[in-house]
Amino acid sequence: MSDNACFPVLGLLLEHSLEAALVIDEHGTIRFANAALEKLSGYKIADLLGQSVNLLLPEPIAAEHDGYLQHYCQNPGSSTILGRVREVTLSDRDDRAIPIELKAVDLGAEQGERFLGAFMTDLRVRRALEKENQTLLARLEQEALTDQLTGLSNRRAFDAEAVRAMARAVRDGTQTLMAVLDIDHFKGINERFGRAGGDAVLKTLARSVQVAMRAGDYFARIGGEEFGWLLPRVTIEQAVPAVERIREAVATTETSLAGRQGITVTISAGLTLLDPNQPLVASLERADAALRKAKDQGRNRLVVR
C-alpha cells in the first residue's frame, strides 16, 4: 500500500469514503485505491496498487483506454468525458461486469506527472430496485385492466381496445363489430344459489365464450353480469352466426356446484358496428339498445342494430 501513502491529503479524504475511488498516473498505473474499491472489485488494495487500471475495465474499453489516456495527457483539457457522471461497467476479480456510476476527474500535475481520479458508485442495488419497481408497476397495471373474478379484461381495458379498433378503422378501413352480452335473470340466480353460485356462473360463461370465440376477438367483463365482445375484420353477416354460436354454447353449458344441482343460464345479446366516426359511447349505446330489445322480446336471443 506504499503508493497510497503518496497521496496523504487525498487519502485522508477518500479512505473512508462510501464511494469507491482510485487515482492513476499518466501511464494508467493505479497509485491509490480505497477500501470501498476493494469491496467493489474483489481485489485487495495491495493487489491493485502498481497495476494497470485496465485490470478493472471490460475488454473493449481496456483495449482503447491506453490510447485515450495518452492523447489526453498530451492535450490536457481535450476530454469531453472528464468531470461528467456516466454509467459504465467495471470488471471485478471474477470477471463479472458490475454496473457503476463513474465520475473521472483531472487531479492536475505533481512533480511533472499528471494524475487522474475516478469515483465509482455501485449501481447493482439501484438496478435491482428499478427492476423490482418495473415488475410491480407492470403487475399493478395488469391488475388494473383485469377483472379479478373471471380473469377477463375489465371495462377499462375493453374501452381502450375499442378505441384502438376505431383507430385501425380510420387508418386502414378495417371494421370491427361490437356485441354486448348479458346473463338472463341473473338476479334470480344470486337469490337462489347465493353469491357463490352467481360467481361460478360468471366464471363458467367466461371460459365457455373464450373457448368458442376466434383467436383475434376481444372479450371482457364490462359490468356485473354484462360482457363486451369485439369482433374485428368481420361483416354483420359473419358476426351474427358467431354470436349465435356463443349464445347456444352458453345455454348448453352447466355450472356445477358442490352438493347442489347444476346451473344453466341463457344470455341476451346486442350487436352493432363500432363506428369510428362517432365517440365510443355512441356505439356502446346502440349495442345496449339492441340488448334491451333482445330482453324485451323474450331474452335468450340476439338483436342487431
Residue frames as qw, qx, qy, qz and C-alpha x, y, z in Angstrom:
[[0.000, 0.884, 0.467, 0.000, 0.00, 0.00, 0.00],
 [0.480, -0.351, 0.028, 0.804, 3.02, 2.28, -0.29],
 [0.159, 0.329, 0.432, 0.825, 1.57, 4.19, -3.28],
 [0.284, -0.785, -0.523, -0.171, -1.47, 5.17, -1.21],
 [0.514, -0.633, -0.177, 0.552, 0.93, 7.00, 1.07],
 [0.381, 0.100, 0.296, 0.870, 1.95, 9.20, -1.87],
 [0.179, -0.523, -0.374, -0.745, -1.40, 10.97, -1.54],
 [0.223, -0.158, -0.733, 0.623, -1.67, 11.77, 2.16],
 [0.283, 0.175, 0.218, -0.917, -4.31, 14.53, 1.96],
 [0.603, 0.086, -0.479, -0.632, -6.33, 12.74, -0.71],
 [0.457, -0.034, -0.884, 0.096, -6.01, 9.53, 1.24],
 [0.016, 0.162, 0.650, -0.743, -7.45, 11.13, 4.37],
 [0.455, 0.201, -0.013, -0.867, -10.42, 12.41, 2.35],
 [0.693, 0.202, -0.461, -0.516, -11.13, 9.20, 0.46],
 [0.150, 0.231, -0.945, 0.177, -10.00, 6.32, 2.62],
 [0.169, 0.258, 0.842, -0.442, -13.32, 6.09, 4.43],
 [0.404, 0.224, -0.204, -0.863, -15.49, 7.32, 1.56],
 [0.707, 0.215, 0.595, -0.316, -18.58, 5.28, 0.74],
 [0.693, 0.680, -0.109, -0.213, -17.72, 5.76, -2.93],
 [0.874, -0.054, 0.254, 0.411, -15.06, 3.55, -4.46],
 [0.173, 0.961, -0.164, -0.136, -12.12, 5.70, -5.55],
 [0.843, -0.076, 0.217, 0.487, -8.78, 5.33, -7.26],
 [0.080, 0.903, -0.236, -0.350, -6.02, 7.51, -8.64],
 [0.875, 0.221, 0.262, 0.343, -3.98, 6.66, -11.71],
 [0.274, -0.600, 0.287, 0.695, -0.89, 8.29, -13.18],
 [0.432, 0.636, -0.238, -0.594, -0.44, 9.32, -16.80],
 [0.181, 0.314, -0.895, -0.259, 0.63, 5.78, -17.70],
 [0.743, -0.190, -0.383, -0.515, -2.62, 4.30, -16.37],
 [0.493, 0.040, -0.787, 0.369, -0.97, 2.77, -13.30],
 [0.544, -0.720, -0.357, -0.240, -3.12, 2.63, -10.17],
 [0.327, 0.396, -0.474, 0.715, -1.43, 4.74, -7.48],
 [0.249, -0.104, 0.567, -0.778, -4.24, 4.95, -4.93],
 [0.501, -0.286, -0.705, -0.412, -7.26, 2.77, -4.09],
 [0.361, -0.363, 0.452, -0.730, -9.59, 2.91, -1.12],
 [0.270, -0.017, 0.920, -0.285, -11.39, 0.25, 0.89],
 [0.624, 0.438, 0.324, -0.559, -14.68, 0.83, -0.95],
 [0.554, 0.567, -0.493, -0.359, -12.98, -0.07, -4.25],
 [0.003, 0.297, -0.948, 0.110, -11.53, -3.16, -2.63],
 [0.461, 0.217, 0.733, -0.451, -15.05, -4.23, -1.68],
 [0.617, 0.575, 0.033, -0.536, -16.50, -3.35, -5.07],
 [0.509, 0.602, -0.560, -0.255, -13.84, -5.02, -7.20],
 [0.986, -0.160, -0.022, -0.043, -12.95, -8.01, -5.04],
 [0.686, 0.414, -0.320, 0.506, -9.25, -7.13, -5.34],
 [0.594, -0.611, -0.220, 0.474, -7.16, -6.33, -2.28],
 [0.078, 0.982, -0.078, -0.151, -5.74, -2.81, -2.29],
 [0.432, -0.600, 0.586, 0.332, -2.25, -4.25, -2.29],
 [0.604, 0.187, 0.708, 0.315, -3.11, -6.24, -5.43],
 [0.372, 0.856, 0.352, 0.065, -4.39, -3.13, -7.22],
 [0.142, -0.924, 0.213, 0.285, -1.55, -0.72, -6.50],
 [0.253, -0.525, 0.676, 0.450, 1.03, -0.69, -9.26],
 [0.464, 0.284, 0.811, 0.215, -1.29, -2.49, -11.69],
 [0.023, -0.112, -0.448, -0.887, -2.75, -1.05, -14.89],
 [0.443, 0.187, 0.363, -0.798, -6.24, 0.38, -14.49],
 [0.561, 0.196, -0.579, -0.558, -7.15, -1.80, -17.47],
 [0.129, 0.006, -0.962, 0.239, -7.38, -4.60, -14.92],
 [0.210, 0.374, 0.658, -0.619, -10.73, -3.12, -13.90],
 [0.410, 0.436, -0.160, -0.785, -12.02, -2.30, -17.37],
 [0.835, 0.312, 0.423, -0.160, -14.13, -4.53, -19.66],
 [0.685, -0.023, 0.509, 0.521, -12.14, -5.85, -22.62],
 [0.426, 0.700, 0.379, 0.429, -13.45, -3.50, -25.36],
 [0.138, -0.985, -0.006, -0.107, -12.79, -0.41, -23.22],
 [0.677, -0.581, 0.314, 0.324, -9.46, -1.65, -21.90],
 [0.722, 0.234, 0.408, 0.507, -8.18, -2.07, -25.45],
 [0.281, 0.760, 0.238, 0.536, -8.75, 1.62, -26.21],
 [0.438, -0.875, -0.178, 0.099, -8.06, 3.17, -22.83],
 [0.656, -0.355, 0.156, 0.648, -4.27, 3.50, -23.10],
 [0.362, 0.356, 0.398, 0.764, -4.54, 5.45, -26.35],
 [0.183, -0.846, -0.370, -0.339, -7.23, 7.71, -24.94],
 [0.593, -0.742, -0.093, 0.299, -5.17, 8.38, -21.79],
 [0.606, -0.122, 0.248, 0.746, -2.01, 9.14, -23.76],
 [0.192, 0.579, 0.412, 0.677, -3.88, 11.56, -26.02],
 [0.336, -0.880, -0.299, -0.152, -5.40, 13.37, -23.07],
 [0.646, -0.601, 0.012, 0.471, -2.13, 13.73, -21.18],
 [0.485, 0.054, 0.335, 0.806, -0.56, 15.23, -24.29],
 [0.077, -0.417, -0.340, -0.839, -3.58, 17.52, -24.77],
 [0.108, -0.326, -0.727, 0.595, -4.95, 18.39, -21.32],
 [0.288, 0.409, 0.234, -0.834, -8.46, 19.77, -21.42],
 [0.298, 0.179, -0.661, -0.665, -9.35, 17.89, -24.61],
 [0.047, -0.189, -0.978, 0.072, -11.66, 15.37, -22.91],
 [0.451, -0.282, -0.245, -0.811, -15.43, 15.57, -23.21],
 [0.723, -0.287, -0.624, -0.075, -15.81, 12.83, -20.58],
 [0.435, -0.054, -0.567, 0.697, -13.86, 14.02, -17.56],
 [0.113, 0.012, 0.319, -0.941, -15.99, 15.68, -14.92],
 [0.631, -0.055, -0.254, -0.731, -19.22, 14.09, -16.15],
 [0.558, -0.133, 0.742, -0.346, -21.14, 11.30, -14.45],
 [0.566, 0.274, -0.604, -0.489, -21.54, 8.24, -16.67],
 [0.859, -0.157, 0.394, -0.286, -22.99, 4.77, -16.27],
 [0.484, 0.536, -0.679, -0.129, -20.40, 2.17, -17.29],
 [0.959, -0.236, -0.132, -0.086, -19.25, -1.26, -16.15],
 [0.154, -0.724, 0.659, -0.133, -16.35, -2.37, -14.01],
 [0.831, 0.138, -0.535, -0.062, -14.77, -5.79, -14.38],
 [0.598, -0.678, 0.336, -0.263, -14.28, -7.37, -10.94],
 [0.257, -0.532, 0.807, 0.026, -11.85, -10.06, -9.79],
 [0.567, 0.135, 0.811, -0.051, -14.19, -12.80, -11.07],
 [0.098, 0.006, 0.622, 0.777, -14.59, -11.07, -14.46],
 [0.083, 0.679, 0.725, -0.082, -18.15, -10.09, -13.67],
 [0.134, 0.435, 0.224, 0.862, -19.45, -6.87, -15.22],
 [0.218, -0.554, -0.599, 0.535, -20.52, -4.60, -12.38],
 [0.136, 0.777, 0.355, 0.502, -22.71, -1.62, -13.36],
 [0.442, -0.442, -0.292, 0.724, -21.31, 1.56, -11.84],
 [0.150, 0.966, 0.184, 0.100, -21.81, 5.28, -11.92],
 [0.733, -0.098, 0.038, 0.672, -18.41, 6.81, -12.72],
 [0.111, 0.994, 0.017, 0.018, -17.01, 10.30, -12.50],
 [0.792, 0.017, 0.023, 0.610, -13.41, 10.76, -13.67],
 [0.052, -0.996, -0.033, 0.060, -11.55, 13.98, -12.89],
 [0.621, 0.519, -0.257, 0.528, -8.19, 15.54, -13.69],
 [0.642, -0.693, -0.200, 0.262, -6.25, 15.94, -10.41],
 [0.087, 0.966, -0.242, -0.020, -3.56, 18.03, -12.05],
 [0.755, 0.414, -0.400, 0.314, 0.20, 17.53, -12.21],
 [0.624, -0.756, 0.200, 0.000, 2.61, 16.86, -9.36],
 [0.465, -0.566, 0.579, 0.356, 6.37, 16.99, -9.90],
 [0.198, 0.442, -0.626, -0.611, 5.86, 16.87, -13.66],
 [0.058, -0.108, -0.979, -0.166, 3.50, 13.86, -13.57],
 [0.485, -0.166, -0.142, -0.847, -0.24, 14.10, -14.24],
 [0.066, 0.102, 0.946, -0.301, -2.78, 12.22, -12.14],
 [0.487, -0.211, -0.387, -0.754, -6.43, 11.40, -12.71],
 [0.254, -0.037, 0.805, -0.534, -9.02, 10.22, -10.24],
 [0.450, -0.202, -0.676, -0.548, -12.15, 8.12, -10.59],
 [0.335, -0.060, 0.623, -0.704, -15.09, 7.91, -8.20],
 [0.383, -0.055, -0.819, -0.423, -17.48, 4.98, -8.52],
 [0.550, -0.090, 0.456, -0.694, -20.90, 4.10, -7.14],
 [0.107, 0.049, 0.987, 0.111, -22.18, 0.52, -7.30],
 [0.470, 0.047, -0.176, -0.864, -25.47, 0.52, -9.24],
 [0.284, -0.068, -0.947, -0.137, -26.49, -3.08, -8.58],
 [0.016, 0.395, 0.751, -0.529, -28.84, -2.28, -5.71],
 [0.288, 0.445, 0.030, -0.847, -30.36, 0.62, -7.64],
 [0.368, 0.191, -0.701, -0.580, -30.80, -1.53, -10.76],
 [0.175, -0.195, -0.960, 0.101, -32.39, -4.31, -8.70],
 [0.129, 0.470, 0.542, -0.685, -34.83, -1.84, -7.14],
 [0.330, 0.388, -0.276, -0.815, -35.64, -0.36, -10.55],
 [0.321, 0.039, -0.875, -0.360, -36.34, -3.83, -11.94],
 [0.082, -0.329, -0.870, 0.357, -38.48, -4.68, -8.92],
 [0.213, 0.474, 0.266, -0.812, -40.41, -1.43, -9.32],
 [0.351, 0.274, -0.539, -0.715, -40.93, -2.04, -13.03],
 [0.252, -0.122, -0.955, -0.100, -42.22, -5.54, -12.31],
 [0.013, 0.425, 0.701, -0.573, -44.53, -4.19, -9.63],
 [0.275, 0.434, -0.027, -0.857, -45.84, -1.41, -11.86],
 [0.340, 0.129, -0.754, -0.547, -46.45, -3.88, -14.70],
 [0.183, -0.266, -0.937, 0.136, -48.35, -6.17, -12.31],
 [0.099, 0.474, 0.482, -0.730, -50.40, -3.29, -10.91],
 [0.316, 0.343, -0.324, -0.823, -51.19, -2.08, -14.43],
 [0.310, -0.027, -0.891, -0.331, -52.24, -5.57, -15.44],
 [0.091, -0.378, -0.833, 0.393, -54.43, -5.89, -12.34],
 [0.181, 0.442, 0.189, -0.858, -55.98, -2.51, -13.12],
 [0.436, 0.299, -0.472, -0.705, -57.03, -3.87, -16.53],
 [0.357, 0.003, -0.926, -0.119, -58.21, -7.30, -15.36],
 [0.702, -0.403, -0.076, -0.582, -61.45, -8.49, -13.82],
 [0.137, -0.470, 0.813, -0.315, -60.30, -10.39, -10.75],
 [0.750, 0.013, 0.510, -0.421, -63.21, -12.86, -10.68],
 [0.877, 0.422, 0.190, -0.127, -63.15, -14.14, -14.27],
 [0.617, -0.310, 0.445, 0.570, -59.62, -13.25, -15.31],
 [0.469, 0.661, 0.444, 0.382, -61.03, -11.44, -18.34],
 [0.234, 0.208, 0.004, 0.950, -60.17, -7.89, -19.29],
 [0.017, -0.583, -0.612, 0.534, -62.30, -5.31, -17.49],
 [0.297, 0.869, 0.392, -0.049, -64.31, -2.31, -18.73],
 [0.127, -0.866, 0.265, 0.405, -61.29, 0.00, -18.74],
 [0.376, -0.294, 0.749, 0.459, -59.30, -2.41, -20.90],
 [0.442, 0.506, 0.726, 0.144, -62.30, -3.06, -23.17],
 [0.195, 0.938, 0.179, -0.225, -62.82, 0.63, -23.84],
 [0.199, -0.720, 0.490, 0.448, -59.11, 1.07, -24.63],
 [0.426, -0.006, 0.826, 0.370, -59.18, -1.86, -27.06],
 [0.377, 0.723, 0.578, -0.008, -62.32, -0.48, -28.71],
 [0.063, 0.927, -0.098, -0.355, -60.63, 2.88, -29.21],
 [0.298, -0.456, 0.705, 0.454, -57.64, 1.12, -30.81],
 [0.445, 0.338, 0.802, 0.211, -60.03, -0.73, -33.11],
 [0.268, 0.892, 0.315, -0.182, -61.63, 2.57, -34.11],
 [0.108, -0.795, 0.398, 0.444, -58.19, 3.99, -34.89],
 [0.408, -0.110, 0.820, 0.387, -57.43, 0.98, -37.10],
 [0.419, 0.640, 0.644, 0.019, -60.70, 1.54, -38.94],
 [0.151, 0.942, -0.005, -0.300, -59.73, 5.13, -39.71],
 [0.247, -0.640, 0.607, 0.402, -56.22, 4.10, -40.72],
 [0.040, -0.224, 0.877, 0.424, -56.92, 1.10, -42.96],
 [0.590, 0.003, -0.329, -0.737, -60.68, 0.69, -43.20],
 [0.349, -0.036, -0.931, 0.098, -60.77, -2.46, -41.04],
 [0.530, -0.453, -0.078, -0.713, -64.21, -2.61, -39.44],
 [0.142, 0.055, -0.894, 0.421, -64.99, -4.14, -36.04],
 [0.540, -0.489, -0.490, -0.479, -68.31, -5.38, -34.70],
 [0.062, -0.274, 0.651, -0.705, -69.24, -4.88, -31.07],
 [0.599, -0.387, -0.635, -0.297, -71.54, -7.16, -29.08],
 [0.244, -0.380, 0.550, -0.703, -72.82, -6.66, -25.56],
 [0.590, -0.170, -0.776, -0.142, -73.94, -9.85, -23.79],
 [0.355, -0.391, 0.431, -0.732, -75.97, -10.06, -20.58],
 [0.136, -0.069, -0.980, 0.126, -76.94, -13.09, -18.48],
 [0.474, -0.419, -0.410, -0.658, -80.70, -13.52, -18.32],
 [0.732, -0.580, -0.216, -0.285, -82.36, -13.49, -14.87],
 [0.538, 0.318, -0.578, 0.524, -79.02, -13.19, -13.10],
 [0.308, -0.449, 0.374, -0.751, -80.60, -11.61, -10.03],
 [0.894, -0.193, -0.035, -0.404, -82.67, -14.76, -9.56],
 [0.825, 0.205, -0.464, 0.247, -79.55, -16.92, -9.75],
 [0.185, 0.403, -0.535, 0.719, -77.94, -14.93, -6.95],
 [0.578, -0.340, 0.228, -0.706, -81.10, -15.13, -4.87],
 [0.954, -0.059, -0.137, -0.261, -81.44, -18.89, -5.32],
 [0.912, 0.099, -0.250, 0.311, -77.83, -20.02, -5.21],
 [0.526, -0.759, 0.012, 0.383, -76.16, -17.17, -3.37],
 [0.146, 0.899, -0.321, -0.261, -73.25, -15.08, -4.45],
 [0.422, -0.393, 0.781, 0.238, -71.00, -18.13, -4.78],
 [0.606, 0.403, 0.682, 0.076, -73.43, -19.55, -7.34],
 [0.363, 0.914, 0.108, -0.144, -73.53, -16.29, -9.26],
 [0.131, -0.786, 0.542, 0.267, -69.74, -16.04, -9.28],
 [0.550, -0.106, 0.803, 0.202, -69.45, -19.63, -10.52],
 [0.573, 0.660, 0.486, -0.005, -71.83, -18.87, -13.39],
 [0.182, 0.946, -0.171, -0.206, -69.81, -15.82, -14.39],
 [0.285, -0.586, 0.716, 0.250, -66.59, -17.82, -14.45],
 [0.612, 0.191, 0.759, 0.113, -68.20, -20.66, -16.42],
 [0.490, 0.826, 0.265, -0.091, -69.54, -18.23, -19.01],
 [0.002, -0.875, 0.409, 0.259, -66.13, -16.57, -19.35],
 [0.426, -0.328, 0.809, 0.236, -64.47, -19.93, -20.01],
 [0.598, 0.408, 0.688, 0.044, -67.07, -21.17, -22.46],
 [0.391, 0.902, 0.088, -0.159, -67.02, -17.98, -24.53],
 [0.130, -0.772, 0.559, 0.272, -63.21, -17.87, -24.64],
 [0.533, -0.085, 0.818, 0.196, -63.15, -21.44, -25.95],
 [0.532, 0.575, 0.621, 0.038, -65.73, -20.72, -28.66],
 [0.240, 0.931, 0.024, -0.274, -64.62, -17.33, -29.97],
 [0.753, 0.577, -0.091, 0.302, -61.98, -16.62, -32.62],
 [0.725, -0.181, -0.167, 0.644, -58.33, -16.04, -31.72],
 [0.278, 0.270, 0.069, 0.919, -58.43, -12.40, -32.81],
 [0.347, -0.728, -0.419, -0.418, -61.57, -11.48, -30.85],
 [0.146, 0.264, -0.518, 0.801, -61.53, -9.48, -27.63],
 [0.558, -0.537, -0.579, -0.255, -63.82, -10.46, -24.76],
 [0.155, 0.238, -0.504, 0.816, -64.20, -8.62, -21.46],
 [0.274, -0.630, -0.704, 0.180, -66.42, -8.35, -18.42],
 [0.144, 0.388, 0.070, 0.908, -67.70, -4.79, -18.55],
 [0.472, -0.444, 0.093, -0.756, -70.31, -4.89, -15.79],
 [0.599, -0.295, 0.608, -0.429, -71.83, -7.14, -13.13],
 [0.703, 0.133, 0.698, 0.014, -73.28, -9.78, -15.46],
 [0.553, 0.810, 0.063, -0.186, -72.54, -7.90, -18.69],
 [0.679, -0.233, 0.467, 0.517, -69.79, -8.75, -21.16],
 [0.361, 0.808, -0.160, -0.438, -68.35, -6.93, -24.15],
 [0.771, 0.043, 0.551, 0.316, -67.10, -8.63, -27.29],
 [0.223, 0.759, -0.296, -0.535, -65.14, -7.07, -30.16],
 [0.804, 0.213, 0.527, 0.172, -65.09, -8.95, -33.46],
 [0.010, 0.696, -0.346, -0.629, -62.57, -7.37, -35.87],
 [0.107, 0.355, -0.738, -0.563, -62.49, -7.87, -39.62],
 [0.166, 0.315, 0.933, 0.048, -65.97, -9.36, -39.99],
 [0.259, -0.262, -0.361, -0.857, -69.22, -8.26, -41.56],
 [0.576, -0.141, 0.351, -0.724, -72.60, -8.26, -39.83],
 [0.879, 0.142, -0.277, -0.362, -73.48, -11.37, -41.85],
 [0.639, 0.257, -0.673, 0.270, -70.40, -13.15, -40.50],
 [0.032, -0.304, 0.610, -0.731, -70.75, -11.87, -36.94],
 [0.702, -0.203, 0.037, -0.682, -74.37, -12.93, -36.41],
 [0.917, -0.032, -0.383, -0.101, -73.73, -16.70, -36.61],
 [0.471, 0.288, -0.611, 0.568, -70.64, -16.29, -34.45],
 [0.272, -0.282, 0.425, -0.816, -72.64, -14.61, -31.69],
 [0.834, -0.116, -0.133, -0.522, -75.42, -17.16, -32.08],
 [0.778, 0.127, -0.592, 0.167, -72.92, -19.99, -31.60],
 [0.163, 0.254, -0.604, 0.738, -71.76, -18.36, -28.38],
 [0.554, -0.217, 0.167, -0.786, -75.34, -17.92, -27.19],
 [0.904, -0.029, -0.313, -0.292, -76.09, -21.59, -27.85],
 [0.611, 0.225, -0.644, 0.401, -72.83, -22.72, -26.24],
 [0.121, -0.282, 0.515, -0.801, -73.68, -20.80, -23.06],
 [0.726, -0.149, 0.010, -0.671, -77.20, -22.24, -22.97],
 [0.933, 0.030, -0.343, -0.106, -75.88, -25.81, -23.11],
 [0.454, 0.344, -0.622, 0.537, -73.07, -25.37, -20.58],
 [0.671, -0.639, -0.348, -0.141, -73.78, -26.34, -16.99],
 [0.048, 0.640, -0.517, 0.567, -72.17, -24.76, -13.95],
 [0.731, -0.251, -0.629, 0.087, -71.57, -27.38, -11.25],
 [0.278, -0.671, 0.345, -0.594, -71.92, -26.52, -7.57],
 [0.226, 0.180, -0.910, 0.297, -70.69, -28.85, -4.85],
 [0.049, 0.243, 0.869, -0.429, -73.60, -30.83, -3.41],
 [0.386, 0.544, 0.322, -0.672, -76.20, -28.98, -5.45],
 [0.685, 0.537, 0.483, 0.100, -77.83, -29.20, -8.84],
 [0.462, 0.008, 0.332, 0.822, -76.04, -27.71, -11.80],
 [0.179, 0.738, 0.238, -0.606, -76.97, -24.29, -13.10],
 [0.447, 0.305, 0.552, 0.635, -77.68, -23.45, -16.73],
 [0.057, 0.683, 0.193, -0.702, -78.21, -19.92, -17.98],
 [0.534, 0.614, 0.438, 0.382, -79.02, -18.09, -21.19],
 [0.273, -0.409, 0.029, 0.870, -77.77, -14.79, -22.49],
 [0.404, 0.847, 0.344, -0.038, -79.22, -11.95, -24.50],
 [0.546, -0.208, 0.278, 0.762, -77.02, -10.00, -26.90],
 [0.328, 0.899, 0.155, -0.246, -76.97, -6.75, -28.83],
 [0.683, -0.016, 0.391, 0.617, -74.72, -6.39, -31.87],
 [0.270, 0.940, 0.117, -0.175, -73.68, -3.23, -33.71],
 [0.697, 0.489, -0.052, 0.522, -70.92, -1.79, -35.88],
 [0.504, -0.598, -0.102, 0.614, -68.18, 0.01, -33.98],
 [0.388, 0.858, 0.235, 0.243, -68.38, 3.38, -35.69],
 [0.633, -0.134, -0.073, 0.759, -65.01, 5.19, -35.87],
 [0.118, 0.466, 0.219, 0.849, -66.71, 8.45, -36.85],
 [0.505, -0.703, -0.177, -0.468, -68.52, 8.77, -33.52],
 [0.230, -0.577, 0.642, -0.449, -67.46, 8.70, -29.86],
 [0.230, 0.077, -0.968, 0.071, -67.18, 5.22, -28.40],
 [0.270, 0.185, 0.671, -0.665, -70.15, 5.88, -26.15],
 [0.584, 0.312, -0.148, -0.735, -72.40, 6.16, -29.22],
 [0.558, 0.194, -0.773, -0.230, -71.57, 2.60, -30.33],
 [0.100, -0.016, -0.886, 0.453, -71.99, 1.32, -26.77],
 [0.418, 0.222, 0.368, -0.800, -75.41, 2.96, -26.52],
 [0.652, 0.261, -0.418, -0.577, -76.51, 1.31, -29.79],
 [0.437, 0.120, -0.889, 0.056, -75.32, -2.09, -28.57],
 [0.086, 0.099, 0.744, -0.655, -77.09, -1.55, -25.23],
 [0.551, 0.231, 0.050, -0.800, -80.28, -0.54, -27.02],
 [0.641, 0.200, -0.654, -0.348, -80.14, -3.74, -29.10],
 [0.244, 0.049, -0.900, 0.357, -79.54, -5.73, -25.90],
 [0.317, 0.147, 0.513, -0.784, -82.59, -4.17, -24.21],
 [0.656, 0.234, -0.263, -0.667, -84.69, -5.03, -27.25],
 [0.514, 0.144, -0.844, -0.054, -83.50, -8.64, -27.03],
 [0.003, 0.065, 0.798, -0.599, -84.58, -8.68, -23.37],
 [0.470, 0.223, 0.210, -0.828, -87.97, -7.16, -24.25],
 [0.661, 0.253, -0.485, -0.514, -88.53, -9.77, -26.97],
 [0.944, -0.209, -0.111, -0.230, -88.19, -12.64, -24.50],
 [0.409, -0.704, 0.580, 0.036, -84.45, -12.95, -23.80],
 [0.684, -0.127, 0.683, 0.222, -82.08, -15.70, -25.00],
 [0.623, 0.659, 0.373, 0.194, -81.73, -14.03, -28.36],
 [0.442, -0.202, 0.209, 0.848, -79.59, -11.67, -30.46],
 [0.294, 0.887, 0.343, -0.097, -80.71, -8.31, -31.84],
 [0.556, 0.078, 0.228, 0.796, -78.67, -6.35, -34.38],
 [0.072, 0.928, 0.296, -0.216, -78.84, -2.59, -34.55]]
